[in-house]
Amino acid sequence: MKMKNMLILIGAVSLLLLTACASGPKPPKSGKGRDFSSHAPLGIVMVVSNQDINWLGERASSNKNTVGDFVRNMLNLNKEDDLVRTSSADELINEADSILRKVITDAGVFRLQDKDRMVISVNNVAAKNKTVKMPSGKIAAQGYRYLNYRNKQFAADFSREAGVNSLLYVSFELNKEMISGFMKNGKARTRVLMDTAIVSASGKVLYHDQFETFSIERINVKDGAYSENGLMDLFKEAIGEACYRFIWNFQGTGIPIS
């Protein structure tokens, strides 16, 4: 999806979440969140997720048709152009990064450091220090690495290099889930588990929490096949809600609360 279209979609998701918050997840009342103003500016240092998007509670290895489905998708052999049986987060993780940055920026809770500077800084520090290898099955948004948020020396070095007072580490777990029908025929939704950690410049863990969200909308599934574009849109919806639930935990958010 082109950047212009993606930003339009993020704006639409924002409006949906704000108008629906009365019946959706309840943010904390104004003034009840934690004050992190002294820890600005904030730098996003890691955005990762699982690469293969599996059915909730089902590992890819348990699906005997995984290889065959992958070949069919690659060769466009599915009965309908947009129908697939397997999906990956290769592009979605980059859009998740963009959604996260926009939500934090719009909220006005933190002064968010420029991503280009963050990427340059993390590579400079990583070149001097031993960093954690990307775990099998994980993927990072463009420019990021997989990092251990409990590495105090890295936090200190990186904060100094990037000119920030706190670091944000985010890991997404992305799944699809059948909620009606029989076997792999019926309706499905997306599920997002967002793990967040904010670390100070000295390496102290200031905040750590998880947020589980599900898409409100559903997609049709027939014999395990579904619309790839439809699934990705549902993931953006659920990712957007998770990001809002994260930012609502802090004082000073500029996002209106119903």
C-alpha positions in Angstrom: 0.0 0.0 0.0 1.4 3.4 -0.9 2.2 5.8 1.9 -0.6 8.3 1.0 -3.2 5.5 1.1 -1.8 4.1 4.3 -2.0 7.4 6.1 -5.6 7.8 5.0 -6.4 4.4 6.4 -4.7 5.2 9.7 -6.8 8.4 9.9 -9.9 6.3 9.3 -8.9 3.8 11.9 -8.3 6.7 14.4 -11.7 8.1 13.8 -13.4 4.7 14.2 -11.6 4.1 17.4 -12.3 7.5 18.9 -16.0 7.4 18.0 -16.4 3.8 19.2 -14.5 4.1 22.5 -17.8 4.4 24.4 -18.6 0.8 23.6 -15.0 -0.4 23.0 -12.0 -0.6 25.4 -12.2 2.0 28.2 -9.1 4.3 28.4 -8.1 5.6 31.9 -9.8 8.8 33.0 -8.0 12.0 32.3 -5.2 12.6 34.8 -5.1 9.0 36.1 -2.3 7.9 33.7 1.4 8.0 34.5 3.4 11.2 33.9 6.3 10.4 31.6 7.1 14.0 30.6 10.4 13.9 32.4 11.5 11.0 30.2 11.1 12.8 26.9 12.2 12.6 24.2 11.3 9.0 23.5 13.0 6.8 20.9 11.4 3.7 19.4 14.2 1.2 19.3 12.5 -2.0 18.3 9.3 -3.1 16.5 9.1 -6.8 15.7 6.5 -9.5 15.2 6.1 -13.1 14.2 6.7 -13.5 10.4 4.2 -16.2 9.6 0.6 -15.3 10.6 -0.9 -18.6 11.9 -4.3 -19.5 13.2 -4.6 -18.8 16.9 -3.5 -21.9 18.8 -2.1 -23.6 15.7 1.5 -23.8 14.7 2.5 -23.7 11.0 4.2 -27.1 11.4 0.9 -28.7 12.4 -0.6 -27.7 9.0 0.2 -30.5 6.5 -0.7 -28.2 3.6 1.7 -25.3 4.5 4.2 -26.0 1.7 1.5 -26.6 -0.8 -0.4 -23.5 0.2 2.8 -21.5 -0.1 3.4 -22.7 -3.6 -0.2 -22.1 -4.6 0.0 -18.5 -3.3 3.4 -17.8 -5.1 2.1 -19.2 -8.4 -1.4 -17.5 -8.0 -3.1 -20.8 -8.3 -5.9 -20.0 -5.9 -9.4 -19.9 -7.4 -9.9 -16.2 -6.8 -7.2 -13.6 -7.3 -7.2 -12.2 -3.7 -7.7 -15.5 -1.9 -4.8 -17.0 0.0 -4.4 -19.6 2.7 -1.1 -18.4 4.3 0.0 -14.9 5.2 3.2 -13.2 6.4 3.9 -9.9 8.2 6.7 -8.8 5.9 4.9 -5.6 4.9 2.4 -5.4 7.8 5.2 -4.9 10.4 6.3 -1.7 8.6 2.8 -0.4 8.6 2.5 -1.3 12.3 5.6 0.8 12.9 4.0 3.7 11.0 0.7 3.4 12.9 2.6 3.3 16.3 4.6 6.4 15.4 1.5 8.3 14.3 -0.5 7.4 17.4 2.3 8.5 19.7 2.9 11.7 17.8 -0.8 12.6 17.7 -1.1 11.9 21.4 1.5 14.5 22.4 2.6 12.6 25.5 6.2 12.1 24.4 8.4 14.1 22.1 9.2 11.3 19.6 12.7 11.2 18.2 13.1 11.1 14.4 13.2 7.5 13.1 16.1 8.1 10.7 18.3 9.2 13.6 17.2 6.3 15.7 18.1 3.8 13.0 21.5 5.3 12.4 22.1 5.3 16.2 21.1 1.7 16.8 23.3 0.5 14.0 26.3 2.5 15.4 25.8 1.2 18.9 25.1 -2.4 17.6 28.4 -2.3 15.7 30.2 -1.7 19.0 28.2 -4.0 21.2 27.1 -7.6 21.1 23.4 -7.6 20.1 20.8 -10.3 20.2 20.3 -12.3 17.0 16.8 -12.2 15.5 14.9 -15.3 16.9 13.7 -17.8 14.4 10.3 -16.9 13.0 10.6 -13.2 13.9 10.7 -10.2 11.7 11.6 -6.5 12.4 10.3 -3.4 10.8 12.7 -1.7 8.4 15.8 -0.4 10.1 15.2 -2.1 13.4 16.9 -5.1 15.1 15.8 -7.5 17.7 17.1 -6.2 21.1 16.9 -7.2 24.8 15.2 -4.4 26.7 17.0 -5.5 29.9 20.4 -4.8 28.5 21.3 -1.7 30.6 24.6 -1.0 28.8 22.9 -0.9 25.4 20.2 1.4 26.8 22.8 3.9 28.1 24.9 3.8 25.0 21.9 4.1 22.7 20.2 6.9 24.6 23.4 9.0 24.5 24.0 8.3 20.8 20.4 9.0 19.8 19.8 12.0 22.1 16.8 10.5 23.9 15.9 10.0 27.6 13.9 6.8 27.2 13.6 3.9 24.8 10.4 2.0 23.6 10.6 -1.7 22.7 7.5 -3.2 21.0 6.8 -6.8 20.0 3.6 -7.9 18.2 2.1 -11.4 18.1 -0.2 -11.6 15.1 -2.8 -14.3 14.6 -6.0 -15.0 12.7 -8.9 -16.7 14.5 -12.0 -18.5 13.3 -15.0 -17.3 15.4 -17.9 -18.9 13.6 -18.7 -21.7 11.2 -17.2 -25.2 10.9 -13.5 -26.1 10.6 -12.0 -23.5 8.2 -15.3 -22.4 6.8 -17.1 -19.4 8.3 -16.0 -16.0 9.7 -12.6 -15.0 11.0 -11.1 -12.1 12.9 -7.6 -10.9 13.6 -5.9 -11.0 17.0 -3.0 -8.8 18.1 -0.9 -9.1 21.3 1.3 -6.0 21.7 4.1 -6.2 24.3 5.6 -2.8 25.3 8.5 -1.8 27.4 9.9 1.7 28.1 13.4 1.8 29.5 15.2 4.9 30.9 18.6 6.1 29.7 20.2 4.3 32.6 18.6 1.0 31.6 15.8 0.9 34.3 12.5 -0.6 33.1 10.0 2.2 33.7 7.0 0.5 32.2 6.1 -2.9 30.9 2.6 -4.1 29.8 0.7 -6.1 27.2 -2.4 -5.3 25.2 -4.6 -7.9 23.5 -7.0 -6.6 20.8 -9.3 -8.2 18.2 -10.6 -6.7 15.0 -14.3 -5.7 15.1 -14.9 -6.6 11.5 -14.7 -10.2 10.1 -13.7 -11.8 6.9 -15.2 -14.8 5.1 -13.1 -18.0 5.1 -13.8 -20.9 2.7 -11.8 -24.1 2.8 -9.1 -22.2 4.7 -8.8 -19.5 2.0 -9.6 -15.8 2.7 -9.0 -12.3 1.3 -5.4 -11.2 1.9 -6.2 -7.5 1.6 -9.2 -8.0 3.9 -7.0 -9.7 6.5 -4.4 -7.0 6.4 -7.0 -4.3 6.8 -8.4 -6.1 9.9 -4.8 -6.3 11.3 -4.3 -2.6 10.9 -7.6 -2.0 12.8 -6.5 -4.2 15.7 -2.9 -2.8 15.7 -4.3 0.7 15.8 -6.5 -0.1 18.8 -3.6 -1.7 20.6 -1.5 1.4 20.1 -4.2 3.6 21.4 -4.7 1.4 24.5 -1.0 1.8 25.1 -0.8 5.6 24.8 -4.0 6.1 26.9 -2.0 4.9 30.0 0.0 8.2 30.1 -0.9 11.6 31.3 -1.1 14.5 28.9 -2.5 12.6 25.9 -4.0 15.0 23.3 -6.3 12.3 22.0 -9.9 13.1 23.2 -11.5 10.5 25.5 -15.2 9.9 25.3 
